[in-house]
Amino acid sequence: MLEGLVTYERLTPGESIGSLSLDITTRDIDDYRAIAGAADPELPLSPGLAIALMMRAYMRLMPARPPGTIHASQKIRLGAPLSAGDRVTVALRCLEKERRKERGWVRFETEIRNQAGALVLAGEQWMVWAK
């Protein structure tokens, strides 16, 4: 986890930002279903819950970002489904940085694996980093 304000200059391509483990609880599932409007308990939890976990981990691993940072795009690949009682590990890494029209663009990689090591989600996000 990066401490303090995470500026564009502090991000290094290829460097791990960090990882954290999260337990999937019945409450997480109930909260997700309430937000998603999915009352049917038979509906699959992925991809929505996996994406919510990806964003939760991003926010926790880099809590201090400059105001005005924009989530520009993301790509995801889904794997194993999630269930209550699963313990997942979310890893975040900076893949690349580039300047476009004087703005800093950063591409991150997120990987979520369950307690058995199975891939739950692989994702990439492009962020326009604020100054």
MDAnalysis code that builds the backbone (N, CA, C; Angstrom):
import MDAnalysis as mda
import numpy as np

u = mda.Universe.empty(393, n_residues=131, atom_resindex=np.repeat(np.arange(131), 3), trajectory=True)
u.add_TopologyAttr("name", ["N", "CA", "C"] * 131)
u.add_TopologyAttr("resid", np.arange(1, 132))
u.add_TopologyAttr("resname", ["MET", "LEU", "GLU", "GLY", "LEU", "VAL", "THR", "TYR", "GLU", "ARG", "LEU", "THR", "PRO", "GLY", "GLU", "SER", "ILE", "GLY", "SER", "LEU", "SER", "LEU", "ASP", "ILE", "THR", "THR", "ARG", "ASP", "ILE", "ASP", "ASP", "TYR", "ARG", "ALA", "ILE", "ALA", "GLY", "ALA", "ALA", "ASP", "PRO", "GLU", "LEU", "PRO", "LEU", "SER", "PRO", "GLY", "LEU", "ALA", "ILE", "ALA", "LEU", "MET", "MET", "ARG", "ALA", "TYR", "MET", "ARG", "LEU", "MET", "PRO", "ALA", "ARG", "PRO", "PRO", "GLY", "THR", "ILE", "HIS", "ALA", "SER", "GLN", "LYS", "ILE", "ARG", "LEU", "GLY", "ALA", "PRO", "LEU", "SER", "ALA", "GLY", "ASP", "ARG", "VAL", "THR", "VAL", "ALA", "LEU", "ARG", "CYS", "LEU", "GLU", "LYS", "GLU", "ARG", "ARG", "LYS", "GLU", "ARG", "GLY", "TRP", "VAL", "ARG", "PHE", "GLU", "THR", "GLU", "ILE", "ARG", "ASN", "GLN", "ALA", "GLY", "ALA", "LEU", "VAL", "LEU", "ALA", "GLY", "GLU", "GLN", "TRP", "MET", "VAL", "TRP", "ALA", "LYS"])
u.atoms.positions = np.array([
    [0.845, -1.179, 0.000],
    [0.000, 0.000, 0.000],
    [0.891, 1.242, 0.000],
    [0.520, 2.189, -0.807],
    [1.269, 3.435, -0.853],
    [0.745, 4.386, 0.212],
    [1.637, 4.927, 0.990],
    [1.278, 5.867, 2.055],
    [1.318, 7.289, 1.516],
    [0.477, 8.147, 2.066],
    [0.471, 9.547, 1.676],
    [-0.167, 9.748, 0.315],
    [-0.106, 10.980, -0.170],
    [-0.694, 11.328, -1.457],
    [0.053, 10.615, -2.585],
    [-0.675, 9.908, -3.411],
    [-0.080, 9.165, -4.520],
    [-0.115, 10.044, -5.761],
    [1.004, 10.657, -6.061],
    [1.114, 11.502, -7.248],
    [1.538, 10.660, -8.445],
    [1.363, 11.219, -9.627],
    [1.776, 10.552, -10.872],
    [3.255, 10.173, -10.813],
    [4.064, 11.076, -10.283],
    [5.510, 10.843, -10.233],
    [5.874, 9.657, -9.330],
    [5.078, 9.352, -8.344],
    [5.373, 8.259, -7.409],
    [5.050, 6.883, -7.968],
    [4.270, 6.828, -9.038],
    [3.894, 5.537, -9.620],
    [4.986, 5.052, -10.558],
    [5.361, 3.788, -10.418],
    [6.433, 3.199, -11.225],
    [5.903, 1.995, -11.991],
    [5.980, 2.030, -13.343],
    [5.522, 0.892, -14.121],
    [6.225, -0.403, -13.687],
    [5.429, -1.460, -13.585],
    [5.941, -2.761, -13.177],
    [5.945, -2.981, -11.673],
    [5.704, -1.926, -10.914],
    [5.768, -2.017, -9.455],
    [4.424, -2.424, -8.856],
    [4.491, -3.298, -7.866],
    [3.293, -3.694, -7.122],
    [2.862, -2.533, -6.223],
    [1.577, -2.234, -6.242],
    [1.023, -1.233, -5.331],
    [0.757, -1.905, -3.984],
    [0.356, -3.169, -4.035],
    [0.094, -3.931, -2.823],
    [-0.996, -4.956, -3.047],
    [-1.317, -5.661, -1.987],
    [-2.398, -6.639, -2.043],
    [-3.098, -6.665, -0.694],
    [-4.318, -7.144, -0.724],
    [-5.039, -7.312, 0.529],
    [-5.996, -8.484, 0.387],
    [-6.319, -9.076, 1.520],
    [-7.249, -10.199, 1.553],
    [-8.583, -9.722, 2.095],
    [-9.639, -10.233, 1.497],
    [-10.992, -9.884, 1.900],
    [-11.803, -11.166, 2.055],
    [-12.588, -11.234, 3.113],
    [-13.492, -12.353, 3.318],
    [-14.854, -11.975, 2.758],
    [-15.436, -12.861, 1.958],
    [-16.760, -12.621, 1.402],
    [-17.776, -13.130, 2.427],
    [-18.554, -12.200, 2.968],
    [-19.533, -12.540, 3.998],
    [-20.949, -12.520, 3.425],
    [-21.855, -13.082, 4.169],
    [-23.261, -13.031, 3.778],
    [-23.723, -11.576, 3.688],
    [-23.217, -10.740, 4.584],
    [-23.587, -9.325, 4.540],
    [-23.108, -8.664, 3.242],
    [-21.860, -8.979, 2.802],
    [-21.367, -8.444, 1.528],
    [-22.325, -8.810, 0.399],
    [-22.756, -10.057, 0.403],
    [-23.646, -10.537, -0.656],
    [-24.999, -9.837, -0.570],
    [-25.549, -9.721, 0.641],
    [-26.831, -9.033, 0.816],
    [-26.728, -7.575, 0.399],
    [-25.629, -6.902, 0.786],
    [-25.430, -5.501, 0.402],
    [-25.332, -5.367, -1.114],
    [-24.568, -6.268, -1.749],
    [-24.425, -6.223, -3.201],
    [-25.779, -6.434, -3.872],
    [-26.525, -7.424, -3.409],
    [-27.838, -7.701, -4.007],
    [-28.785, -6.492, -3.835],
    [-28.722, -5.821, -2.685],
    [-29.577, -4.652, -2.446],
    [-29.219, -3.517, -3.402],
    [-27.930, -3.282, -3.580],
    [-27.480, -2.219, -4.489],
    [-27.824, -2.556, -5.932],
    [-27.615, -3.829, -6.308],
    [-27.828, -4.249, -7.691],
    [-29.299, -4.512, -7.996],
    [-30.143, -4.535, -6.958],
    [-31.555, -4.821, -7.174],
    [-31.791, -6.279, -7.519],
    [-30.886, -7.137, -7.058],
    [-30.969, -8.563, -7.368],
    [-31.444, -9.323, -6.137],
    [-32.741, -9.444, -5.983],
    [-33.287, -10.108, -4.805],
    [-33.218, -11.629, -4.913],
    [-33.130, -12.145, -6.122],
    [-33.120, -13.597, -6.330],
    [-31.800, -14.197, -5.842],
    [-31.826, -15.043, -4.803],
    [-30.579, -15.609, -4.275],
    [-29.888, -16.574, -5.233],
    [-30.569, -16.960, -6.316],
    [-29.960, -17.876, -7.281],
    [-29.146, -17.147, -8.349],
    [-29.269, -15.827, -8.401],
    [-28.503, -15.088, -9.402],
    [-27.017, -15.171, -9.090],
    [-26.172, -15.312, -10.112],
    [-24.724, -15.375, -9.851],
    [-24.196, -14.054, -9.303],
    [-23.190, -14.141, -8.452],
    [-22.609, -12.947, -7.839],
    [-21.577, -12.297, -8.735],
    [-20.873, -13.043, -9.527],
    [-19.920, -12.462, -10.454],
    [-20.701, -12.105, -11.706],
    [-20.405, -11.040, -12.403],
    [-19.243, -10.199, -12.286],
    [-19.397, -9.010, -11.345],
    [-20.601, -8.632, -11.018],
    [-20.806, -7.407, -10.262],
    [-20.072, -7.347, -8.944],
    [-20.159, -8.419, -8.154],
    [-19.478, -8.415, -6.857],
    [-17.967, -8.389, -7.040],
    [-17.459, -9.097, -8.036],
    [-16.013, -9.100, -8.293],
    [-15.527, -7.705, -8.668],
    [-16.306, -6.988, -9.457],
    [-15.921, -5.629, -9.837],
    [-15.962, -4.714, -8.613],
    [-16.973, -4.882, -7.766],
    [-17.043, -4.089, -6.535],
    [-15.830, -4.365, -5.651],
    [-15.396, -5.617, -5.566],
    [-14.201, -5.961, -4.786],
    [-12.955, -5.319, -5.382],
    [-12.863, -5.314, -6.715],
    [-11.720, -4.701, -7.391],
    [-11.635, -3.221, -7.020],
    [-12.770, -2.521, -7.054],
    [-12.767, -1.100, -6.744],
    [-12.525, -0.861, -5.250],
    [-13.053, -1.722, -4.388],
    [-12.823, -1.591, -2.945],
    [-11.328, -1.709, -2.644],
    [-10.681, -2.685, -3.257],
    [-9.243, -2.875, -3.027],
    [-8.446, -1.684, -3.550],
    [-8.789, -1.184, -4.740],
    [-8.109, -0.017, -5.308],
    [-8.196, 1.162, -4.344],
    [-9.392, 1.404, -3.807],
    [-9.582, 2.531, -2.892],
    [-8.808, 2.341, -1.584],
    [-8.700, 1.128, -1.108],
    [-7.968, 0.879, 0.140],
    [-6.455, 0.892, -0.054],
    [-5.988, 0.420, -1.208],
    [-4.543, 0.355, -1.436],
    [-3.956, 1.714, -1.821],
    [-4.779, 2.598, -2.350],
    [-4.340, 3.956, -2.691],
    [-5.383, 4.947, -2.194],
    [-5.488, 5.111, -0.884],
    [-6.557, 5.951, -0.349],
    [-6.390, 7.445, -0.628],
    [-5.174, 7.908, -0.832],
    [-4.947, 9.353, -1.036],
    [-4.472, 9.605, -2.460],
    [-5.440, 9.958, -3.314],
    [-5.148, 10.305, -4.702],
    [-5.474, 11.773, -4.901],
    [-4.825, 12.425, -5.839],
    [-5.145, 13.847, -6.067],
    [-6.603, 14.014, -6.495],
    [-7.277, 15.036, -5.987],
    [-8.648, 15.301, -6.432],
    [-8.662, 15.522, -7.941],
    [-9.648, 14.941, -8.596],
    [-9.767, 15.108, -10.041],
    [-9.243, 13.936, -10.838],
    [-8.732, 12.901, -10.186],
    [-8.309, 11.693, -10.902],
    [-9.560, 11.030, -11.477],
    [-9.478, 10.632, -12.745],
    [-10.638, 10.115, -13.468],
    [-10.413, 8.663, -13.871],
    [-11.411, 7.838, -13.614],
    [-11.414, 6.449, -14.081],
    [-11.837, 6.491, -15.550],
    [-10.904, 6.224, -16.472],
    [-11.179, 6.397, -17.895],
    [-11.755, 5.139, -18.553],
    [-11.222, 3.974, -18.204],
    [-11.724, 2.742, -18.819],
    [-11.251, 1.538, -18.026],
    [-11.888, 0.410, -18.291],
    [-11.437, -0.832, -17.678],
    [-11.796, -2.000, -18.582],
    [-11.013, -3.053, -18.480],
    [-11.281, -4.323, -19.140],
    [-11.210, -5.385, -18.055],
    [-12.121, -6.327, -18.093],
    [-12.064, -7.402, -17.107],
    [-12.247, -8.755, -17.781],
    [-11.676, -9.748, -17.144],
    [-11.870, -11.147, -17.532],
    [-12.286, -11.877, -16.258],
    [-13.409, -12.557, -16.324],
    [-13.929, -13.241, -15.147],
    [-13.524, -14.703, -15.128],
    [-13.399, -15.227, -13.914],
    [-13.059, -16.629, -13.741],
    [-14.028, -17.295, -12.790],
    [-13.516, -17.810, -11.694],
    [-14.305, -18.568, -10.723],
    [-15.367, -17.688, -10.074],
    [-16.555, -18.250, -9.799],
    [-17.599, -17.482, -9.108],
    [-17.271, -17.303, -7.634],
    [-17.946, -16.355, -7.012],
    [-17.754, -16.065, -5.587],
    [-18.910, -16.614, -4.768],
    [-18.594, -16.982, -3.531],
    [-19.607, -17.461, -2.589],
    [-19.291, -16.916, -1.214],
    [-20.332, -16.852, -0.362],
    [-20.107, -16.474, 1.032],
    [-19.137, -17.467, 1.645],
    [-18.193, -16.955, 2.419],
    [-17.165, -17.797, 3.032],
    [-15.861, -17.822, 2.258],
    [-15.875, -17.345, 1.009],
    [-14.628, -17.278, 0.236],
    [-13.718, -16.220, 0.838],
    [-12.435, -16.470, 0.742],
    [-11.424, -15.480, 1.098],
    [-10.666, -15.195, -0.194],
    [-10.685, -13.935, -0.613],
    [-10.011, -13.557, -1.853],
    [-8.825, -12.655, -1.549],
    [-7.840, -12.735, -2.412],
    [-6.690, -11.837, -2.348],
    [-6.711, -10.990, -3.607],
    [-6.647, -9.680, -3.411],
    [-6.664, -8.732, -4.511],
    [-5.285, -8.092, -4.599],
    [-4.659, -8.200, -5.776],
    [-3.337, -7.609, -5.999],
    [-3.463, -6.496, -7.039],
    [-2.797, -5.373, -6.775],
    [-2.834, -4.213, -7.659],
    [-1.414, -3.850, -8.062],
    [-1.221, -3.607, -9.370],
    [0.105, -3.283, -9.895],
    [-0.023, -2.184, -10.936],
    [0.967, -1.297, -10.966],
    [1.060, -0.265, -12.003],
    [1.710, -0.906, -13.226],
    [1.010, -0.900, -14.354],
    [1.566, -1.495, -15.573],
    [2.344, -0.498, -16.416],
    [1.766, 0.698, -16.602],
    [2.460, 1.691, -17.429],
    [1.937, 3.086, -17.141],
    [2.728, 4.057, -17.566],
    [2.382, 5.475, -17.463],
    [2.740, 6.132, -18.787],
    [1.958, 7.122, -19.149],
    [2.301, 7.904, -20.339],
    [1.652, 9.274, -20.242],
    [2.223, 10.201, -20.970],
    [1.672, 11.556, -21.036],
    [0.888, 11.680, -22.333],
    [-0.328, 12.185, -22.215],
    [-1.166, 12.477, -23.377],
    [-1.711, 13.881, -23.184],
    [-1.350, 14.772, -24.086],
    [-1.813, 16.165, -24.005],
    [-1.610, 16.736, -22.605],
    [-0.428, 16.545, -22.084],
    [0.005, 17.087, -20.786],
    [-0.720, 16.472, -19.584],
    [-1.463, 15.406, -19.793],
    [-2.123, 14.710, -18.687],
    [-1.418, 13.365, -18.466],
    [-1.329, 12.964, -17.206],
    [-0.729, 11.684, -16.881],
    [-1.758, 10.568, -16.936],
    [-1.515, 9.579, -17.762],
    [-2.378, 8.401, -17.859],
    [-1.636, 7.236, -17.217],
    [-2.357, 6.452, -16.410],
    [-1.762, 5.321, -15.710],
    [-2.637, 4.092, -15.949],
    [-1.976, 2.984, -16.304],
    [-2.697, 1.715, -16.484],
    [-2.343, 0.796, -15.321],
    [-3.368, 0.308, -14.638],
    [-3.205, -0.603, -13.513],
    [-3.707, -1.993, -13.879],
    [-3.138, -2.977, -13.226],
    [-3.596, -4.358, -13.357],
    [-4.113, -4.808, -11.996],
    [-5.280, -5.415, -11.984],
    [-5.846, -5.973, -10.767],
    [-6.085, -7.455, -10.989],
    [-5.721, -8.244, -9.992],
    [-5.968, -9.680, -10.056],
    [-6.600, -10.122, -8.743],
    [-7.702, -10.848, -8.839],
    [-8.370, -11.382, -7.663],
    [-8.337, -12.900, -7.752],
    [-7.840, -13.522, -6.688],
    [-7.806, -14.990, -6.608],
    [-8.506, -15.432, -5.336],
    [-9.163, -16.589, -5.408],
    [-9.826, -17.109, -4.221],
    [-8.853, -17.928, -3.376],
    [-9.360, -18.482, -2.270],
    [-8.511, -19.203, -1.329],
    [-7.853, -20.434, -1.954],
    [-8.402, -20.956, -3.049],
    [-7.807, -22.105, -3.729],
    [-6.793, -21.672, -4.793],
    [-6.641, -20.357, -4.971],
    [-5.713, -19.841, -5.978],
    [-6.347, -19.666, -7.346],
    [-7.648, -19.976, -7.463],
    [-8.329, -19.830, -8.756],
    [-8.573, -18.354, -9.064],
    [-8.399, -17.993, -10.307],
    [-8.623, -16.617, -10.745],
    [-10.112, -16.289, -10.699],
    [-10.464, -15.228, -9.994],
    [-11.838, -14.732, -9.930],
    [-12.004, -13.596, -10.940],
    [-11.007, -12.715, -11.015],
    [-11.073, -11.577, -11.922],
    [-9.660, -11.134, -12.277],
    [-9.456, -10.830, -13.551],
    [-8.242, -10.163, -14.017],
    [-8.715, -8.893, -14.703],
    [-8.180, -7.760, -14.303],
    [-8.653, -6.508, -14.870],
    [-7.538, -5.522, -15.129],
    [-7.813, -4.598, -16.039],
    [-6.925, -3.475, -16.308],
    [-7.768, -2.214, -16.282],
    [-7.222, -1.173, -15.673],
    [-7.914, 0.101, -15.588],
    [-6.970, 1.206, -16.051],
    [-7.495, 2.094, -16.883],
    [-6.783, 3.310, -17.247],
    [-7.345, 4.436, -16.413],
    [-6.459, 5.199, -15.796],
    [-6.837, 6.353, -14.979],
    [-6.144, 7.582, -15.545],
    [-6.866, 8.696, -15.590],
    [-6.257, 9.984, -15.918],
    [-5.921, 10.621, -14.572],
    [-4.613, 10.722, -14.306],
    [-4.153, 11.152, -12.987],
    [-4.167, 12.669, -12.885],
    [-4.760, 13.165, -11.835],
    [-4.809, 14.609, -11.612],
    [-3.433, 15.131, -11.218],
    [-3.210, 16.411, -11.442],
    [-1.928, 17.018, -11.105],
    [-1.796, 17.264, -9.631],
])
